[in-house]
Amino acid sequence: MIFKLNRPKSSTEGFKKEIEMVPLLPLRDIVIFPHIMVPLFIGRERSIAALEHAMGQDSLILLCTQKDAKKDDPSENDIYRVGVLGNILQLLRLPDGTVKALIEGKKRAEIRHFLSNPNYFIVEVEEIVESYEHTTEVEALMRTNLVSFEQYIKLNKKIPQEVLQAINTLTDPGWLADNIASHLAIKIEEKQPLLEIVHPVKRLEKVLYVMQREIEVLQIEGRIKSRVKKQMEKTQKEYYLNEQIRAIQKEMGEKDDLRSEIQDLEKRIKRKRLSSEASTKMRHELKKLKLMSPMSAEATVVRNYIDWVLALPWYEKTKDKLDIVEAERILNEDHYGLEKPKERILEYLAVQSLVKKMKGPILCLVGPPGVGKTSLAKSVARALGRNFVRLSLGGVRDEAEIRGHRRTYIGALPGKIIQSLRKAKTNNPVFCLDEVDKMSTDFRGDPSAALLEVLDPEQNNAFNDHYLDMDYDLSEVMFITTANTLYSIPLPLQDRMEIIRIPGYTEVEKLNIAQLFLIPKQRQANGLTPENIEFSENAILNVIRQYTREAGVRNLEREIAGICRKVAREVAKEGLEHKVRVSSQTVSKYLGVPKFRFGRSEEKDEVGLTTGLAWTEFGGELLLTEVVILPGRGKLIITGKLGEVMQESAQAAMSYVRSRASDLGLPLDFYRRVDIHIHIPEGAIPKDGPSAGITLATTLVSALLKIPVHRDIAMTGEITLRGRVLPIGGLKEKIIAAHRGQIKTVLIPKDNEKDLKDIPPRILKAVEVIPVEHMDEVLLRALVLEKPETLFKPRPDADQMPSPAFLPAAAETPGDHEIHAH
């Protein structure tokens, strides 16, 4: 008889039948729902006995899940109270002793009591009967569960499509909930509460909630699997291609094993002596390299970086030769003259021999092309026993050329400083920075500013290259820079360097250089012996004077090489015994017509013609200055391709003459009646510089007073409006040019008297050098005067004197006084 209970026990609710006594089968890792057929494999003796008893009595058996699946002998408290009454359809004993049972769940039931039985569990149970009211809401809930279960099956590939077809035929919400719950891949702790919910609609709602959560989890898992699959496919593809590349390389005899390469890098890092910062960074970079794909772009960048750091000479250095006598011999053997640079190098050696460590000096050799600045740096390296490295800065306009590129850029490299040190293989080479005055600036930065750190003894012990991104010590390096001029080098950069000027060679020095160095070098280069060719001293002087015009000796070497080539042709034609003596008369036979006119003074004293002295990049030159007085209206005409400075000098000289007009016996308005034409010959050659003032003033006075100028006097100096003589540069070259032009006397500014110590004594003996302070002194010495004391004698009637050059006065018109420069 079925009876109703007003209050259900435990967590169940519904109708319960009368109590029955049935055997109990504890289950591990599975929850069985009603209306579900499940095959079970039973191995425990008590469970097999329970099955056999139920099978023999043709009765039902209660299927309850253990709370802990690991327990082989569960007690009453280890078993959930709600389970399923099942019907045993088939029982089969297997050879290994286990039993296979096919059981169909029938009804929910709840355990009331455990009865005593030593062989298996016997329990008193109450069957739970479900009831519900079928409404539209229940129908919607069922359809929602079916749609969600269909989506769940698509995501969980383990459930066959036939299950969905079978579930679609169910019309009972309880049966639907139980069937769906039995196929959900959830834990026992989540399935058991679903079994214990008696009300079909509530159970269906709970199943829908659990199923939606599982669908979301499966979707996330699907996305993760998809990403992992793509990455695996890419990795497998790269691995496959890499293996193919390795196989091809092995066939070709090449070895490119990343593991052996990393091991080799580890050994190199251990053997290499690095700074603490570099050592830490190398270990970090190697650790990153191990985690990278061998063919990735990043791995290549890291490998290159490690190679660069390990290739640098962090502590490798050469031992300095501190023998001053030997160093002096080497310097004299390689170069003639250049006393100041040699003296500075020997001073450095002397100090180095007395102290343990000295910061490398930074010398700047400034001089014209061809005077031996770069070759002197090589000789310094040879004298010190150091490695030599040279870097030309001509045309460099990118800061990264000095400081390097950051590693974020493709193809990044260290700067030229670090690259050159790698070539030098020591951290104390002689480093020649050539053409430091020829760097330029653009949007990529200012390389001269980047050099400030390199050439600062207080900072270059921690030079930071952008590529290395760590400090490198440059304090042991001996930097020697070269430049042709100083004005194009920024002042902050000049401040870092010790300037040593090499003004150029005198004629005598060029003669000795040709005899000691150039002729033997070119003779050997052209396959000649001393017996084949011989140069007379006059022949060399003839080449120097008429075929070259330079401060250095490059063109002189080219001309000597040209003579040697022509002689080599004669020797090849006449035989190895052929001998040629090159004299001053035969030079033109080999070199052709002279290229330059050898500067000489005038043959007689001339009015309005003065010999000035000029400095050029090729050495000193005689600069003849002419002035003529023409009828006119006060125009000052300047020709000869003069620069702005020389034009201003001409105007200053004119103003000085006008200010002394009355003292010189000129009418105060003399300039209004005449045109004055100042001309400097060789007009195609640009001329400029602040040293022609006194020459122009002397020429003007000579032309206006019709007084000749001494032909054997030359002069140099700038003039102020009051007639004071200002100092000039390039005195050595100018006096050498005067000596070459057979000038007997040279007038120089008083302030330049200190520079005479740089001039060879041999030249000072042949040329009389007279320092002057005022233009009046210049005129008294330069003009050919019978009574010098009468030159500046004031003349009260100067205004009534005839106009200069005995020219008639021109009609005055306002604005007629003009200056023309050509």
C-alpha positions, 0 to 999 in steps of 0.5 A, a space after each residue: 500500500 502506498 502512503 504519503 509523507 507530509 514532511 520528506 526526510 533528508 534533502 528529498 521531497 515528494 512521496 515515499 513508499 513503504 520500507 523495503 530491505 534490499 542489498 546495497 552496492 557501494 559505487 566508486 567514482 560514479 553516480 547512477 540515475 534512474 532510467 539509465 542502463 550502466 555496465 559495472 565492473 565489480 571486484 570487491 567480494 562483499 559487492 559481488 556477494 550483494 549482486 549474487 544475492 539480488 540476482 538469486 532472489 530476483 530482487 532489486 539492489 540499491 546503488 549508492 556512491 561512496 564519499 571517498 572512492 579510495 576506501 576499499 571497505 567503506 562503513 555506513 558513514 562513508 556512503 551517501 544516503 540517497 541512491 537508485 534502486 536498480 535491476 540487474 539485467 546481466 551478470 558475468 564472471 570474468 577470468 580475473 575474478 571480477 564480475 561484469 554487471 549490466 544494471 538499469 536504474 529504476 527509482 530513487 530511494 533513501 536509506 533508512 537503516 543499515 541492517 547487520 550482515 557480515 557478508 554484504 550491506 543490507 539496508 532498509 530503504 524508502 522509494 521516492 516518488 516524484 510529482 509535478 505539474 506540466 505547464 508552459 514554463 516547464 515546457 520552455 525549461 525542457 526545450 532550453 535544456 535540450 538546446 543547451 545539451 545539443 551545444 554541450 555535445 558539440 563542444 564535448 566530442 565524447 558524447 555520440 549524437 545518438 544520445 541527443 536523438 534519444 533524449 529528444 524523445 523524452 517528455 518527462 522533465 525528471 527523466 530529461 534531467 536525469 538523462 542529461 545529468 548522467 552525461 555531464 562530465 562533472 565531479 561526483 560532489 556535483 552529481 550527487 546533489 542532482 540525484 538528491 533533488 526530488 522535484 523534477 522542475 527544480 532538478 531540471 533548473 539545476 541541471 541547466 545551471 550546471 550545464 551552462 557553466 560547463 559549456 562556458 568552461 568548454 568554450 574557454 578550453 576550446 579557445 585555449 586548445 585552438 591557440 595552443 594548436 596553432 602555436 604547436 603547428 607553427 613550432 612543428 613547422 619551424 622545427 621541421 624546417 630547421 631540421 631540414 636546414 640542419 640536414 642540408 648543412 650537414 650534407 654540405 659539411 657545415 655545422 650549425 648546432 645551437 647547443 654547441 654554439 651556446 656551450 662555446 659562448 659559455 666557455 668564452 664568457 668564462 675565459 674572457 676577462 670582463 668588467 663586472 657590469 659586462 659579465 653580469 649582462 653576458 650571463 643574462 643575455 646568454 640565459 635569454 638566448 637559451 630560451 629563444 628559437 635558434 632561427 628567430 630574429 631576436 636570437 640572431 640579435 642576441 648572438 651578435 651582441 654577445 660576439 661583439 662584447 666578447 670580441 672587445 679588448 676589455 683588459 688586453 693591452 700592449 706593454 709600452 716601450 719606455 726607452 726614450 732614446 730609442 723612441 727619439 731615434 724612431 721618430 727622427 728616422 721616420 720624420 725630418 723636423 716636426 720638433 714640437 710634436 716629437 718633444 711632446 711625445 718624448 715628454 709623455 714617455 718620460 712621465 709614463 716611465 715615472 708613474 704607474 698609470 697616466 691618462 692617455 693624452 689627447 693631441 691635435 696636430 693642426 697643419 696644412 695637407 701633406 705635412 705628415 700628421 697621420 704618418 707621425 701618429 703611426 710613428 708614435 705607435 711604433 715608438 711606443 710599441 702600441 697597436 695603431 688604428 686610424 679613423 677618418 672623420 671626414 664627412 661624418 654627419 651622424 652621431 651614431 657613427 661615434 656612439 653606435 646604434 641602439 639595439 632596437 634598430 634592425 642592423 644595429 652596430 657599435 660606433 666607429 670608436 668601438 669597432 676600431 678598438 675591436 680591430 686594434 685588439 688592445 685597449 691602449 692603442 694609438 688612435 688617430 682620428 683623421 680630419 676632425 675639422 671636416 665633420 658636418 651636422 644634420 638632422 641625425 645629430 652632431 658627431 662633434 658633440 658625441 666626440 666630447 665624451 670620447 676626447 675628455 680625459 675626465 669622462 672617457 673612462 666610462 664611455 657609453 656606446 648605445 649598442 653596448 649599453 654599458 661603460 667602456 674604459 677609453 682612458 688607456 687610449 692615446 688619441 691623436 687627432 689631425 686637422 687642417 684648420 682650427 676655426 671649423 672645430 667647435 670650441 668645446 671640442 678644441 678645449 678637450 685637446 692639446 693643440 700642436 701646430 705644424 705650420 709646414 716645411 721650409 724649403 730647406 726642410 723639403 730638400 732634406 725630406 726629399 733626399 732622406 725619404 722621398 727619393 729613396 722611397 720612389 726609387 725603390 717603388 719604381 724598381 731603380 737603384 742608386 746607380 740608375 738615378 741621381 738627383 742634384 740638390 739644385 734639381 730638387 730645389 728647382 722641383 720645389 720652387 717651380 713645380 710645387 706650391 704647398 706647405 707639405 710634400 705630397 706634390 713634391 713626392 708626385 713630381 719625384 715619382 714622375 721623374 723616376 717613372 720616366 727614368 725607369 722607362 729609359 733604363 728598361 730601354 737602355 739596360 740595367 747599367 743605364 745611369 741618369 743624373 737629374 740636374 736643374 737644367 734637365 728637370 724640365 725635360 722630365 716634368 715639362 714647362 714649370 707650373 709656378 712662377 718662382 717669387 722674386 722681388 722687383 728689379 728696381 724701385 717703383 712708385 706705387 708698387 709694394 711687396 707684401 707677404 701672404 700666407 696660403 695653405 701651400 705656404 708663404 707667397 710674395 704679394 705685389 700691391 699696385 696703386 695708380 692715381 687717375 683723374 676722377 671724382 673720388 672713387 676708390 677702386 679695388 681689384 684682384 679678387 679680394 675678400 671682405 677683410 682685405 677690402 676693409 684693410 684697403 678702406 682703413 689704409 685710405 682713412 689713415 692716409 687722409 688723416 695724415 694728409 696735411 703731414 704728408 703734404 697732401 691737400 685735405 680734399 685730395 681724394 675728391 679730385 682723383 680716382 684711386 685704383 688698388 690692384 693686386 696681381 694674379 686676380 684669379 686667385 682668391 686673397 683674403 686675410 688681416 695682414 695687408 693693411 700696412 702694405 696697402 697704406 705704403 702703396 697709397 702714400 707712394 703713389 700719392 707722393 710719387 715716392 718709390 718703394 724699396 724693391 728689397 723690402 717686404 712687409 706684413 701687418 694690419 693697420 688701425 685707423 690711427 696707424 698702429 700696426 697689429 700682429 698677424 699669423 703665419 710669420 714663419 711661412 711669410 719670412 721663408 717666402 721673402 727669403 725665397 724671393 731674395 728679399 733683404 728686409 722684412 717689416 713685421 709687427 712688434 707683437 710678432 717678435 716673439 714668433 721669430 724663435 720658430 724661424 730657422 737661424 739660417 733664414 734669419 741670417 739672410 733676412 733682416 727682420 725689423 719689428 715696427 709699431 706704427 705706420 709712420 715707422 713703416 713709411 720711413 723705412 719702406 719709401 726711398 727718401 733722401 731726407 726721411 725727416 722731411 716726410 711728416 713735416 707739416 705744411 701750412 699751405 697744403 690746401 693750396 698745393 696742386 693735386 697729386 699726380 699733377 692732375 687738374 681738379 675735377 668738378 665736385 658733385 655731392 656723392 661723387 666719393 665712391 668705393 668700387 671693388 672688383 
